[in-house]
Amino acid sequence: MGEFWPVRDVLAHLAGSWRVARTVRDLASGDEGRFEGTTVFRPLDDEDGLLHLESGTFTWQGVARRAERTLRFLPGGSPGTADVRFADGRFFHDLDLASGRYVADHPCAADLYRGEFTVRDADHWRTVWRVGGPAKDLLLTTDYVRE
């Protein structure tokens, strides 16, 4: 087995419930926050694909707040891939884990989000988003463990 675990079908692999632990580092200030919660990937009601529902607690500078995020993972342009969209339908990024690793870019106004997705095995995967721009210098590392 290599460093990464190949995934033939992104949507089939992600379906289900995952424990989530995320660190958020502001590289300019040195501040660090943490998110802990769950992500559930469940079938969409109105089309093929998965609804990604993330919920938990985000702690930043000692203050804990409830946090939620919703995304839509739709079948991608080639078999086994995904087209990731925000809850309102706007395109976020594509995702192809056939090699167990994928890098995606998402320009957002003057900022660039670059995400690296890696799969360790059937029950563990990670995303690392580097966010750079005039107002942001962040590193977000998220570990997922299948429940």
QUIPE-V186841 format. One line per field, one symbol per residue. ss: DSSP state (H for helix, E for strand, L for the rest). psi: psi as a letter, one per 40 degrees, with the letter a starting at -180 (. if undefined). burial: + if it has 9 or more other C-alpha atoms within 8 Angstrom, else -. A space follows every 10 residues. Layout:
ss->???
psi->???
burial->???
This chain:
ss->LLLLLLLLLH HHHHLEEEEE EEEEEELLLL LEEEEEEEEE EEELLLLLLE EEEEEEEEEE LLEEEEEEEE EEEEELLLLL LEEEEELLLL EEEEELLLLL EEEEEEEELL EEEEEEEEEE ELLEEEEEEE EELLLLEEEE EEEEEEL
psi->hadihihdhd ddddhahhih hhihhhddde ihihhhaihh hiiideiiai hhhhiahhhh fehhihiiih ihhihaeihe iihhiideei hciihhfdee iihiihhhbe ihhhhhhihd adehiiihhh hiadeigihh hhhhhh.
burial->---++++-++ +---+-++++ +++++++--- -+++++++++ ++++----++ ++++++++++ ---------+ ++++++---+ ++++++---- -+++++++++ ++-+++---- ++++++++++ ---+++++++ +++--+++++ ++++++-
